[in-house]
Amino acid sequence: MKQTKARRLCVVVAALLLAAVFAFALSACGLKDAIDDLQQEVSGTGPQPGEKTVTVYVDDHAILAVTDKDYFADLLQELYGQGVITVLDAPDGPYGLTIKKVECRVTETVNGESVTKVYSVSDDAPNTYVAIYHTVDNPDLKGTDYVTGAVIEKEAFGKTFWYSTLGAASLPLYDGACYRLVAETY
């Protein structure tokens, strides 16, 4: 009789443990999202809610966009869906979205003739990758040189752009900010 009670108790305890593990596994995704949100809130790197007007530079071409998207990757997808960006090669990889190529074809009138110009940034050349720069003056979003520790910045279009510490999927959009795609070598 005591053995039967001990077995039942073991089965109940095992079932409770299994239920607890299953509940934890189901909530882990929500927990990760909550931790990410808290980290962004504390560091001040979270997205700015609401409609934003931003400028995206592809090569020397400026795209003015009004969007309610929160992250740079979502904006790129939106611009691609609208046909503003004509090529978007950005597969999801082990470290998130990897921008391989972004291209815009713009028809302009030059000397009375219609000319299509192609603005493109890609990692096609050996030892290159597409880097993201921005004008958001937030120390947590400014990338540094891993050797010297100096903040990486570039001047272009009369603005100071900082190398992004975050990839496209995590880089928040801010009203009035500029984002620039640049082919970098390593």
C-alpha positions as CSV (number, residue, x, y, z in Angstrom):
1,M,0.0,0.0,0.0
2,K,2.8,2.4,0.8
3,Q,4.5,1.5,-2.5
4,T,1.4,2.4,-4.4
5,K,1.1,5.8,-2.6
6,A,4.8,6.5,-3.3
7,R,4.4,5.6,-7.0
8,R,1.3,7.9,-7.3
9,L,3.2,10.7,-5.5
10,C,6.2,10.2,-7.9
11,V,3.8,10.3,-10.9
12,V,2.1,13.4,-9.7
13,V,5.4,15.2,-9.0
14,A,6.7,14.1,-12.4
15,A,3.6,15.4,-14.1
16,L,3.8,18.7,-12.2
17,L,7.5,19.1,-13.2
18,L,6.7,18.3,-16.8
19,A,3.8,20.8,-16.8
20,A,6.2,23.4,-15.3
21,V,8.8,22.8,-18.0
22,F,6.2,22.9,-20.7
23,A,4.8,26.2,-19.3
24,F,8.3,27.7,-19.1
25,A,9.0,26.7,-22.7
26,L,5.8,28.3,-23.9
27,S,6.5,31.6,-22.0
28,A,10.2,31.7,-23.0
29,C,9.4,33.5,-26.3
30,G,7.4,36.1,-24.5
31,L,10.0,36.4,-21.8
32,K,12.7,37.1,-24.5
33,D,10.5,39.8,-26.1
34,A,9.9,41.3,-22.7
35,I,13.6,41.3,-21.9
36,D,14.4,42.9,-25.3
37,D,11.7,45.6,-24.7
38,L,13.1,46.4,-21.2
39,Q,16.7,46.6,-22.5
40,Q,15.6,49.0,-25.2
41,E,13.6,51.1,-22.7
42,V,16.5,51.3,-20.3
43,S,19.2,52.0,-22.9
44,G,17.0,54.5,-24.8
45,T,17.4,52.5,-28.1
46,G,13.7,51.5,-28.5
47,P,11.6,52.6,-31.5
48,Q,9.8,55.9,-31.5
49,P,6.1,55.3,-31.7
50,G,3.9,56.9,-34.4
51,E,4.5,58.3,-37.8
52,K,8.0,59.3,-38.7
53,T,9.6,61.1,-41.6
54,V,13.1,59.7,-42.4
55,T,15.6,59.8,-45.2
56,V,17.3,56.7,-46.5
57,Y,20.4,57.1,-48.7
58,V,21.2,54.3,-51.2
59,D,24.5,55.3,-52.8
60,D,24.0,59.0,-53.5
61,H,20.2,58.7,-53.9
62,A,18.0,60.1,-51.1
63,I,14.6,58.6,-50.4
64,L,12.3,60.6,-48.2
65,A,9.8,58.3,-46.5
66,V,6.9,58.8,-44.2
67,T,6.2,55.6,-42.2
68,D,4.7,54.2,-39.1
69,K,7.2,51.3,-39.1
70,D,9.4,50.9,-36.0
71,Y,12.6,49.4,-37.4
72,F,14.9,50.0,-40.4
73,A,14.4,46.5,-41.9
74,D,10.6,47.0,-41.9
75,L,11.0,50.3,-43.7
76,L,13.2,48.7,-46.3
77,Q,10.5,46.1,-46.9
78,E,7.9,48.8,-47.1
79,L,9.9,50.8,-49.7
80,Y,10.5,47.6,-51.7
81,G,6.8,46.8,-51.6
82,Q,6.0,50.3,-52.9
83,G,8.5,49.9,-55.7
84,V,10.7,52.7,-54.4
85,I,13.5,50.2,-53.9
86,T,13.6,47.9,-57.0
87,V,16.0,45.3,-55.6
88,L,16.2,44.2,-52.0
89,D,18.4,41.2,-51.3
90,A,18.3,40.8,-47.5
91,P,18.0,37.2,-46.3
92,D,17.4,36.4,-42.7
93,G,20.6,34.7,-41.4
94,P,22.0,33.5,-38.1
95,Y,22.6,37.0,-36.9
96,G,19.4,38.5,-38.2
97,L,18.7,40.2,-41.5
98,T,21.8,40.5,-43.7
99,I,21.6,43.2,-46.3
100,K,23.4,42.0,-49.4
101,K,22.0,44.4,-52.0
102,V,19.7,47.4,-52.2
103,E,19.0,49.1,-55.6
104,C,16.9,52.0,-56.8
105,R,16.1,52.8,-60.4
106,V,15.2,56.4,-60.9
107,T,14.0,58.0,-64.1
108,E,15.2,61.6,-64.4
109,T,15.1,64.1,-67.2
110,V,18.6,65.2,-68.3
111,N,19.0,67.7,-71.1
112,G,15.4,67.1,-72.1
113,E,15.8,63.3,-72.3
114,S,14.5,60.6,-70.0
115,V,17.4,58.8,-68.4
116,T,17.2,55.9,-65.9
117,K,19.8,56.0,-63.2
118,V,20.7,53.0,-61.0
119,Y,21.7,53.6,-57.4
120,S,23.0,50.5,-55.8
121,V,24.8,49.3,-52.7
122,S,25.9,45.6,-52.5
123,D,28.4,43.2,-51.0
124,D,29.3,41.8,-54.5
125,A,33.0,42.8,-54.4
126,P,35.4,40.6,-52.5
127,N,35.7,41.3,-48.7
128,T,32.7,43.8,-48.6
129,Y,29.5,44.0,-46.7
130,V,26.7,46.5,-46.5
131,A,27.0,48.7,-43.4
132,I,24.3,50.9,-42.0
133,Y,25.0,54.4,-40.8
134,H,22.5,56.8,-39.1
135,T,22.3,60.4,-37.8
136,V,20.7,59.4,-34.4
137,D,22.8,61.1,-31.7
138,N,22.5,58.3,-29.2
139,P,25.7,56.8,-27.8
140,D,24.1,53.3,-27.5
141,L,23.5,53.3,-31.3
142,K,27.0,54.5,-32.3
143,G,29.5,51.8,-33.3
144,T,33.1,52.0,-32.4
145,D,36.3,50.7,-33.9
146,Y,37.2,47.5,-32.2
147,V,40.9,48.3,-32.1
148,T,40.9,52.0,-31.1
149,G,37.5,52.3,-29.4
150,A,36.8,55.5,-31.3
151,V,33.3,56.1,-32.6
152,I,33.0,55.5,-36.3
153,E,31.6,58.4,-38.2
154,K,31.4,59.7,-41.8
155,E,30.5,63.0,-43.2
156,A,28.1,63.0,-46.2
157,F,25.4,65.2,-47.6
158,G,26.2,67.9,-45.0
159,K,25.5,65.5,-42.1
160,T,27.4,63.4,-39.6
161,F,26.5,59.7,-39.9
162,W,27.5,57.2,-37.2
163,Y,28.1,53.5,-37.8
164,S,25.2,51.5,-36.4
165,T,25.8,49.2,-33.5
166,L,22.6,47.4,-34.5
167,G,21.5,45.5,-37.5
168,A,18.6,46.4,-39.8
169,A,16.0,44.4,-37.9
170,S,16.9,46.0,-34.5
171,L,17.8,49.5,-35.6
172,P,14.9,51.8,-34.5
173,L,13.5,54.6,-36.7
174,Y,13.4,58.1,-35.3
175,D,11.5,61.1,-36.8
176,G,13.8,63.3,-38.8
177,A,16.7,60.8,-38.8
178,C,18.7,59.8,-41.8
179,Y,19.9,56.2,-42.5
180,R,22.6,55.4,-45.1
181,L,23.7,52.1,-46.7
182,V,27.4,52.0,-47.5
183,A,29.5,49.2,-48.9
184,E,32.4,48.7,-46.5
185,T,35.5,46.5,-46.9
186,Y,37.1,44.3,-44.3
